[in-house]
């Protein structure tokens, strides 16, 4: 029997592993930035010091941001997802949609990227969800919409459940509460 409400939390273990991976990539970026120019130019593959340093800075910034986001999530007390009669409350990522009422949801899809499955929440009015948040978030939501057909996408990578369980719970609550 389906409970009135299902709360899904973040997996502290998965988030901790994301933080460790981010630190490793930041370390790799630092190594690339401070690599000896003379040593770099003597290797045939990576013979442009500015290219190595540029790639290093990109790694430091990108994975530094990912590490900070993971740290914030590690100490966040909000649940990642809540399923109930009102809809799905999504707090699972930086692009989280917040409350998505069942009346807005038309169905679910699956998008696969680099062997990671993502639950796509198909909504009637995608523009409503795209036009919330900062300019950067709106831009990323537009990209989500172009790539997978919806600005609302949920991955299980940092959740305390796996993707199959996420898909099952979503389908069961949709069948129970959605009105056509």
N, C-alpha and C positions, 0 to 999 in steps of 0.2 A: 504494500500500500504506500502510495506517495504521500510524504508529509506535507503539511501546509506550507512549510518554508524549508528550503535547503540552503545552507550557508557553506560556501567553499572558501577555504583559507589559502594563503600562500604557503608553499613548501619552504621552510627555512633552509633545509638542506640544499635544494636546487638553487636558491638565491645565493647561499654561501658559495656554491660552486661557480656561479656566474661572477661573483666578486673575485674569486681566485683567478678565473680565466681573464677577467679584465685587468687585474694586476699583472699577470704574465704578459699580456699584450702591451700594456703601458711600459713594462720593463723592456720588451723587445723594441718598442719605439724609441725609448731612451738610448738603448744600445746603438740603434741606427743613427740617431742624431749625433751622438758623440763618437762615432766610429772615425778612426783616423783617415783623413782625406787621402793621404799618400797610399795607404793600404787599400782604400776603396778603388782608386784609379788604376791599381796594378792588376785587378781582377777583370777578366773579360766580360763576365756577365753583368756586374754591377759597377761599371767604370765611371759613373757620373755621381760625384759626391753630393751635388745639389739634389739629385733625384732620390738618393738614399735618405738624405736629411729631410726632404719634403715628405716622403712616405712615413718617416719616423714621426714627424710632427702630426700628420694625419692620424696615425695610430694612437699617439698620446691623447689627442683631443677626443677622438671618437670613443676609444675604450675607456678613457677617463670619465667621459660623460656616462657611459654605460655602467661603470663601477659606482658612480655617485647615485645614479638612478636605482641600482640594485641595493645600495646601502639604505637609501630612503625607504625602499620597499621592505627591507629586512626589519626595520623598526616601526613600520606602519601598522597600526592596530585595526584598521578597517579590513573587513573581509574582502577577498578578491571578487567574489560573485555571490549574489543572493537571488534565488529563484523563489517567487511566491505569486499570489493572485494578481499583484500589481504588474508584474513583468520580471524582467531580468535587470538587476542592478549590477552594472559592470564597473568595477574599480581595479581591473586586472592589469592595466598597463598605463603608460604615459598618455595614450590616446583613448583612454576609457570613455565610454559613452554615457556613464551614469545610468539613470533609470531609462530602460527601453520598455514601454508598455506593450502588453500583448497585442493591443489593437494596431500598433505600428508594425508588428512583425508579420511578414508574409511567409516565412519559411527559413530553412537553414541550408547551407551548402558547405562544401569542404574545398579549401584551397590548399594545395601542397607546394611548398617552397623548400628546396634543399632538404628533402626527406622529413620536413616538419609539417604536420597537418595543422591547419588553422580553421576554426569554426567560423563560418561567415553567417552573420545574422542579417538576413535580407529584410529590409525595411521599406515601407510604402513611400516615405518621404525622406530620401537620403540627404537632400539639401539641408533639412533641419538639423541633422547630426553633423554634417560637414561644417556648417557655419557657426559652430561653438568653439570657444577657446582662442588661443593666441593665433597670430598670423602663421607661425610655424606649424602649429597643430592643425590648422585648417588646410594648409598645404599638404601635410602628410595624410590627412583624411581624404583629400581629393585623390592622392596617389593610391591609397587603399581602394577607393571607389573605382578608379580606372583599372587597377590590377585584378580585383576580385569581385567587383560588382556591388560592393557595399562599403560604407565607411565604418561599419561596426564589425570588427574581427577579433576573435578571442583565441589565444593560444594557451595550451595547457603547460607550456614549458616552465612556468614558475608556480603552478598550482599544486595543491596537495592531492590532486587526482590526475589520472591519465586522460588522454584525449577521448578514448572510447567511452569512458565514464561520463565525461563532459557532454559528449554527443547524446548519450542515452538520457541523461538528466534533462537536457534541453528539449529533446523530443517528447519526453513524458509530460513535462510542464506545458509545453506548447499544445499537446493533444488535450490536456485538461482545461486550460484557461483561454485558449485562442477562440475568438468568435469570428467566423467567416464573414 
